[in-house]
Amino acid sequence: MLSSFNFNCTLIRYVVSAIVTLCTLNGCGFYLRGSHNAAYPLAFKRLFIASSELSSLLQERLSLRHDLDIVAHPEQAEAVLRIDKAIFDRQTLAVGRSGQVSEYQLIYRVHFSLLYQGQAVNLSNNEITVVREYSFDTNKILGKEEEASLLQKEMQQDAAQQIIYRLSALKKEQLLSSLPTQP
């Protein structure tokens, strides 16, 4: 009898701690990947992504959304996302005593635009800048080049996610206001 009481108390403790953990995670804004669609609905249902180096990343991320269809032709889409310019830049941050570079800063700038029903949408901020720093050692040149390559891929993923956040922030009224008024 006493052992079944201890078992029930232990079970209750586990259930209560699981509920508290789930409530804490939900309260801090945690979402499982792909489950945040309801929290950030898009103002359009069909999107065409113009070909660019980011298009595959954007398609991969946006395909997780249940409220959006990625279409193959711009004529089928409500909105068209264009990546106008994507530029990687590298700047020197620090130079060692011997005059060799010891630290770099990678900068990735992406300019994008959105067309809604064939009309350009006036976006207040259509540039995304992602910055990363990394140290450079001439004795480990192959490893540091690989690190720079990985950082560039990570920067592209961050830029793609930021574009999605900006698209999610658009309201239907903003899109409709970009259309010409009919007399």
KEKE-3310 file (N, C-alpha, C; in steps of 0.2 Angstrom, whole numbers, plus 5000, padded with zeros to 4 digits):
npx = (5004:5009:5020:5013:5007:5019:5023:5012:5014:5026:5024:5014:5023:5031:5022:5018:5030:5033:5022:5024:5037:5033:5024:5033:5042:5033:5028:5040:5041:5045:5044:5041:5050:5042:5030:5026:5017:5004:5006:5013:5006:5006:5003:4999:4995:5000:5017:5030:5047:5060:5074:5089:5104:5099:5087:5085:5087:5077:5065:5066:5064:5052:5043:5040:5029:5012:5002:5006:5009:5022:5025:5028:5029:5028:5016:5006:5007:5002:5011:5028:5044:5059:5077:5087:5100:5114:5128:5144:5156:5172:5181:5196:5199:5209:5227:5242:5258:5268:5262:5253:5236:5225:5212:5196:5181:5166:5154:5138:5126:5110:5098:5081:5066:5048:5034:5017:5003:5008:5012:5025:5029:5030:5042:5048:5061:5071:5084:5095:5107:5120:5133:5148:5162:5179:5194:5210:5223:5238:5246:5236:5229:5221:5211:5205:5200:5190:5182:5178:5170:5160:5155:5150:5139:5131:5128:5120:5109:5104:5101:5091:5081:5078:5072:5061:5055:5053:5043:5033:5029:5023:5007:4990:4984:4995:5000:4989:4988:4998:4994:4987:4974:4957:4947)
npy = (4994:5006:5007:5009:5021:5029:5028:5034:5047:5050:5049:5059:5070:5070:5072:5085:5092:5091:5098:5111:5114:5113:5124:5134:5134:5137:5150:5158:5159:5149:5138:5123:5118:5124:5125:5137:5144:5148:5159:5168:5173:5173:5186:5182:5169:5161:5160:5165:5162:5171:5165:5163:5164:5162:5156:5142:5140:5148:5142:5129:5133:5139:5130:5122:5128:5128:5136:5142:5141:5136:5141:5137:5145:5163:5168:5161:5165:5175:5183:5189:5185:5193:5192:5204:5208:5200:5201:5196:5202:5205:5211:5218:5216:5215:5217:5208:5209:5206:5211:5204:5198:5195:5194:5194:5202:5196:5201:5200:5206:5208:5213:5214:5212:5213:5209:5211:5205:5209:5222:5233:5231:5243:5242:5246:5242:5234:5228:5217:5214:5203:5199:5192:5188:5182:5173:5173:5162:5160:5149:5139:5138:5131:5125:5137:5143:5134:5136:5149:5147:5139:5149:5158:5150:5149:5162:5164:5156:5163:5175:5171:5167:5179:5186:5179:5182:5195:5195:5189:5199:5208:5215:5212:5224:5232:5227:5228:5242:5245:5242:5250:5262:5259:5268)
npz = (5000:5004:4995:4983:4985:4985:4972:4965:4970:4965:4951:4950:4953:4941:4931:4934:4934:4920:4915:4920:4914:4900:4899:4903:4892:4881:4886:4884:4871:4863:4849:4840:4825:4811:4816:4819:4811:4813:4822:4814:4802:4784:4772:4760:4749:4739:4732:4722:4720:4713:4704:4712:4722:4735:4733:4734:4748:4753:4748:4754:4767:4767:4762:4773:4779:4781:4777:4764:4747:4736:4720:4703:4692:4689:4685:4691:4704:4719:4725:4721:4725:4724:4724:4723:4724:4731:4741:4746:4757:4763:4777:4784:4801:4811:4813:4814:4823:4814:4802:4796:4792:4806:4810:4803:4796:4790:4779:4774:4762:4758:4746:4743:4734:4733:4724:4722:4716:4703:4706:4713:4730:4743:4753:4769:4774:4764:4764:4770:4782:4787:4799:4803:4812:4811:4817:4809:4804:4797:4798:4799:4786:4778:4786:4791:4779:4776:4788:4785:4774:4779:4788:4779:4773:4784:4786:4775:4777:4789:4783:4774:4783:4790:4779:4778:4790:4788:4778:4784:4793:4785:4782:4775:4772:4769:4757:4749:4748:4740:4727:4712:4713:4708:4696)
capx = (5000:5014:5024:5008:5007:5025:5023:5007:5017:5032:5020:5011:5028:5034:5017:5018:5036:5032:5017:5028:5042:5030:5021:5038:5044:5028:5028:5046:5041:5048:5040:5044:5051:5037:5024:5024:5013:4998:5009:5015:5003:5008:4997:4997:4994:5005:5023:5035:5053:5064:5080:5095:5108:5096:5080:5084:5086:5070:5060:5066:5061:5045:5039:5038:5023:5006:4998:5009:5011:5027:5023:5034:5028:5026:5009:5002:5008:5000:5017:5034:5050:5065:5083:5090:5107:5117:5135:5148:5162:5177:5185:5201:5198:5215:5233:5247:5264:5271:5259:5248:5229:5224:5205:5192:5174:5163:5148:5133:5121:5105:5093:5076:5059:5042:5029:5010:4999:5012:5014:5030:5027:5034:5045:5052:5068:5072:5091:5097:5115:5123:5140:5152:5170:5183:5201:5214:5230:5242:5248:5231:5226:5215:5205:5202:5196:5184:5178:5175:5165:5154:5152:5146:5133:5127:5125:5115:5103:5102:5098:5084:5076:5076:5068:5054:5052:5050:5037:5028:5027:5018:5000:4987:4983:5001:5000:4983:4989:5003:4990:4984:4967:4953:4942)
capy = (5000:5012:5008:5012:5028:5033:5027:5039:5054:5051:5050:5066:5075:5070:5076:5092:5095:5091:5103:5117:5114:5115:5131:5139:5135:5141:5157:5161:5160:5143:5134:5118:5120:5123:5125:5144:5147:5152:5165:5173:5171:5177:5190:5180:5161:5158:5164:5163:5165:5171:5162:5167:5159:5160:5153:5135:5140:5151:5137:5124:5135:5141:5124:5120:5132:5125:5142:5145:5136:5139:5140:5136:5151:5169:5169:5157:5168:5181:5188:5187:5187:5194:5194:5209:5208:5197:5202:5194:5206:5204:5217:5217:5219:5216:5215:5206:5213:5205:5214:5199:5199:5190:5194:5197:5202:5194:5205:5198:5210:5205:5217:5210:5216:5209:5211:5208:5205:5213:5229:5233:5233:5248:5239:5251:5240:5229:5226:5213:5213:5198:5201:5187:5189:5176:5174:5170:5160:5158:5142:5134:5141:5126:5125:5144:5144:5130:5140:5155:5144:5137:5155:5160:5146:5150:5169:5164:5154:5168:5180:5168:5167:5186:5188:5176:5186:5202:5194:5188:5205:5212:5214:5212:5231:5235:5224:5231:5249:5246:5242:5256:5262:5259:5274)
capz = (5000:5004:4988:4977:4987:4983:4965:4963:4971:4960:4945:4950:4952:4934:4927:4936:4931:4913:4913:4921:4908:4894:4900:4903:4885:4878:4888:4882:4863:4859:4844:4836:4818:4806:4820:4820:4805:4816:4825:4809:4795:4778:4769:4753:4749:4733:4731:4717:4722:4707:4705:4715:4726:4741:4732:4737:4755:4755:4746:4759:4774:4766:4761:4780:4781:4779:4774:4758:4741:4732:4714:4698:4688:4692:4683:4696:4711:4721:4726:4718:4729:4720:4727:4718:4725:4737:4740:4752:4758:4769:4779:4789:4808:4815:4810:4819:4823:4807:4797:4793:4795:4811:4811:4797:4797:4784:4778:4768:4761:4753:4744:4740:4733:4733:4719:4724:4710:4698:4708:4718:4737:4746:4759:4772:4774:4760:4765:4776:4783:4792:4800:4807:4813:4813:4817:4804:4806:4791:4799:4798:4781:4775:4791:4791:4773:4778:4793:4782:4769:4784:4790:4773:4772:4790:4785:4770:4781:4793:4779:4772:4789:4791:4774:4780:4796:4786:4774:4789:4796:4781:4783:4769:4770:4766:4750:4745:4747:4734:4721:4710:4714:4702:4696)
cpx = (5004:5018:5019:5007:5013:5025:5018:5010:5022:5029:5017:5017:5031:5029:5017:5024:5036:5027:5021:5033:5038:5027:5027:5041:5039:5027:5034:5046:5043:5042:5044:5045:5045:5030:5022:5020:5007:5000:5011:5012:5005:5002:4995:4998:4999:5011:5027:5042:5058:5071:5086:5098:5104:5089:5079:5083:5079:5065:5060:5063:5054:5040:5037:5031:5017:5001:5001:5010:5016:5026:5029:5034:5026:5019:5004:5002:5004:5005:5023:5040:5056:5071:5087:5097:5109:5125:5138:5154:5166:5181:5190:5199:5204:5221:5238:5253:5268:5268:5254:5242:5228:5216:5202:5185:5171:5156:5144:5127:5116:5100:5088:5070:5054:5037:5022:5006:5002:5014:5020:5027:5032:5036:5049:5059:5069:5079:5092:5105:5116:5130:5142:5159:5173:5190:5204:5221:5233:5245:5243:5226:5220:5209:5202:5198:5190:5179:5175:5169:5159:5151:5147:5139:5128:5124:5120:5109:5100:5098:5091:5079:5074:5071:5061:5051:5049:5044:5032:5025:5023:5011:4996:4985:4989:5001:4995:4984:4994:5000:4987:4977:4963:4948:4935)
cpy = (5006:5013:5011:5019:5032:5033:5033:5046:5055:5053:5057:5071:5075:5074:5083:5096:5096:5097:5110:5119:5117:5122:5136:5140:5139:5148:5161:5162:5154:5140:5129:5120:5119:5124:5132:5148:5151:5159:5170:5171:5176:5181:5188:5172:5158:5163:5161:5166:5165:5168:5166:5162:5157:5157:5146:5135:5143:5146:5131:5126:5137:5135:5120:5123:5129:5130:5145:5139:5140:5137:5140:5142:5157:5171:5166:5160:5174:5186:5184:5190:5187:5195:5198:5209:5205:5197:5200:5199:5204:5210:5215:5220:5220:5213:5213:5210:5212:5208:5210:5200:5193:5190:5197:5197:5201:5198:5202:5202:5208:5211:5213:5214:5211:5213:5207:5210:5210:5219:5228:5235:5238:5245:5245:5249:5234:5226:5222:5212:5208:5199:5195:5189:5182:5177:5171:5169:5158:5151:5137:5137:5137:5126:5132:5145:5140:5133:5146:5153:5142:5143:5158:5157:5148:5157:5169:5161:5159:5173:5177:5168:5174:5188:5185:5180:5192:5201:5192:5194:5210:5210:5215:5219:5234:5233:5227:5238:5250:5245:5248:5256:5262:5264:5271)
cpz = (5000:4998:4983:4979:4984:4975:4962:4964:4966:4953:4944:4949:4945:4930:4928:4933:4924:4911:4914:4916:4902:4894:4900:4895:4881:4879:4885:4874:4859:4855:4841:4829:4814:4810:4821:4815:4808:4819:4820:4803:4790:4775:4762:4754:4744:4732:4726:4719:4715:4709:4707:4719:4733:4740:4735:4744:4757:4753:4751:4765:4773:4765:4768:4782:4777:4775:4768:4753:4737:4725:4709:4693:4691:4691:4688:4703:4712:4722:4723:4722:4725:4725:4722:4718:4731:4736:4747:4751:4764:4771:4784:4796:4812:4812:4815:4819:4817:4801:4793:4796:4800:4812:4805:4800:4790:4784:4773:4768:4756:4752:4741:4739:4732:4728:4722:4718:4704:4700:4713:4725:4740:4753:4763:4773:4770:4760:4771:4776:4788:4792:4804:4807:4814:4813:4811:4806:4800:4792:4798:4792:4778:4780:4791:4785:4774:4783:4789:4777:4774:4786:4785:4772:4778:4789:4780:4773:4785:4789:4776:4777:4790:4786:4776:4785:4793:4782:4779:4793:4792:4782:4776:4767:4767:4758:4746:4743:4741:4727:4719:4711:4707:4702:4697)
residu = (MET:LEU:SER:SER:PHE:ASN:PHE:ASN:CYS:THR:LEU:ILE:ARG:TYR:VAL:VAL:SER:ALA:ILE:VAL:THR:LEU:CYS:THR:LEU:ASN:GLY:CYS:GLY:PHE:TYR:LEU:ARG:GLY:SER:HIS:ASN:ALA:ALA:TYR:PRO:LEU:ALA:PHE:LYS:ARG:LEU:PHE:ILE:ALA:SER:SER:GLU:LEU:SER:SER:LEU:LEU:GLN:GLU:ARG:LEU:SER:LEU:ARG:HIS:ASP:LEU:ASP:ILE:VAL:ALA:HIS:PRO:GLU:GLN:ALA:GLU:ALA:VAL:LEU:ARG:ILE:ASP:LYS:ALA:ILE:PHE:ASP:ARG:GLN:THR:LEU:ALA:VAL:GLY:ARG:SER:GLY:GLN:VAL:SER:GLU:TYR:GLN:LEU:ILE:TYR:ARG:VAL:HIS:PHE:SER:LEU:LEU:TYR:GLN:GLY:GLN:ALA:VAL:ASN:LEU:SER:ASN:ASN:GLU:ILE:THR:VAL:VAL:ARG:GLU:TYR:SER:PHE:ASP:THR:ASN:LYS:ILE:LEU:GLY:LYS:GLU:GLU:GLU:ALA:SER:LEU:LEU:GLN:LYS:GLU:MET:GLN:GLN:ASP:ALA:ALA:GLN:GLN:ILE:ILE:TYR:ARG:LEU:SER:ALA:LEU:LYS:LYS:GLU:GLN:LEU:LEU:SER:SER:LEU:PRO:THR:GLN:PRO)
# end
